[in-house]
């Protein structure tokens, strides 16, 4: 985004500038430019890390594998809780 010309008003206190007033369009453009710079810095920092690159298909397969493993773990937890309830009932009944 192109930053529009700044129409700046300075507010002085005791002869020194203490505040500035700018158009909202300029403010929004400056904020967007700052966000873009943050994004660029982040992307540059990633270049310095040892990253593993995988294909999108491989990522999807791995994500599916993890979801299935989590479902199995939850199912085992649930089965274990149900078995404990049944044992507890038998103990109370017996």
C-alpha positions as CSV (number, residue, x, y, z in Angstrom):
1,X,0.0,0.0,0.0
2,X,1.3,3.4,-0.9
3,X,1.5,5.9,2.0
4,X,-0.4,9.1,1.1
5,X,1.3,12.4,1.7
6,X,1.3,13.3,5.4
7,X,-0.7,16.3,6.4
8,X,0.8,16.7,9.7
9,X,-0.1,19.0,12.6
10,X,2.3,19.3,15.5
11,X,1.1,20.2,19.0
12,X,3.6,22.1,21.1
13,X,4.0,22.3,24.8
14,X,6.5,24.8,26.2
15,X,7.9,25.4,22.7
16,X,8.6,21.8,22.0
17,X,6.6,19.4,19.8
18,X,4.9,16.8,22.0
19,X,2.2,15.3,19.7
20,X,1.4,14.9,16.1
21,X,-1.9,14.7,14.3
22,X,-2.2,12.9,11.0
23,X,-5.0,11.9,8.6
24,X,-6.6,8.6,9.4
25,X,-5.8,7.3,5.9
26,X,-2.1,8.0,6.5
27,X,-2.3,6.3,9.9
28,X,-3.9,3.2,8.4
29,X,-1.2,3.1,5.7
30,X,1.6,3.5,8.2
31,X,0.2,0.7,10.4
32,X,-0.2,-1.6,7.4
33,X,3.4,-0.8,6.3
34,X,4.6,-1.6,9.9
35,X,2.7,-5.0,9.8
36,X,4.3,-5.7,6.4
37,X,7.7,-5.1,7.9
38,X,7.0,-7.4,10.8
39,X,5.9,-10.1,8.4
40,X,9.1,-9.6,6.4
41,X,11.3,-9.8,9.6
42,X,9.5,-13.0,10.6
43,X,10.0,-14.6,7.2
44,X,13.6,-13.6,7.2
45,X,14.0,-15.2,10.7
46,X,12.6,-18.5,9.3
47,X,15.4,-18.6,6.7
48,X,17.9,-18.8,9.6
49,X,16.2,-21.9,11.1
50,X,16.6,-25.5,10.1
51,X,13.1,-26.2,8.8
52,X,11.9,-29.5,7.4
53,X,10.0,-29.0,4.1
54,X,7.3,-31.5,3.3
55,X,4.8,-31.7,0.5
56,X,1.2,-30.7,1.1
57,X,0.1,-34.3,0.5
58,X,2.6,-35.5,3.1
59,X,1.4,-32.9,5.5
60,X,-2.2,-34.0,5.0
61,X,-1.3,-37.7,5.5
62,X,0.6,-36.9,8.7
63,X,-2.3,-34.8,10.0
64,X,-4.7,-37.6,9.3
65,X,-2.4,-40.1,11.1
66,X,-2.2,-37.8,14.1
67,X,-6.0,-37.3,14.2
68,X,-6.5,-41.1,14.1
69,X,-4.0,-41.7,16.8
70,X,-5.7,-39.1,19.0
71,X,-9.1,-40.7,18.4
72,X,-7.7,-44.2,19.3
73,X,-6.2,-42.7,22.5
74,X,-9.5,-41.1,23.5
75,X,-11.3,-44.3,22.7
76,X,-9.0,-46.3,25.0
77,X,-9.4,-43.7,27.7
78,X,-13.2,-44.0,27.4
79,X,-13.0,-47.8,27.4
80,X,-10.9,-47.8,30.5
81,X,-13.3,-45.4,32.3
82,X,-16.2,-47.6,31.3
83,X,-14.5,-50.8,32.5
84,X,-13.7,-49.1,35.8
85,X,-17.4,-48.2,36.2
86,X,-18.5,-51.8,35.5
87,X,-15.9,-53.1,38.0
88,X,-17.1,-50.7,40.6
89,X,-20.7,-51.7,40.1
90,X,-19.8,-55.4,40.4
91,X,-17.9,-54.7,43.6
92,X,-20.9,-52.8,45.1
93,X,-23.3,-55.4,44.0
94,X,-21.2,-58.3,45.2
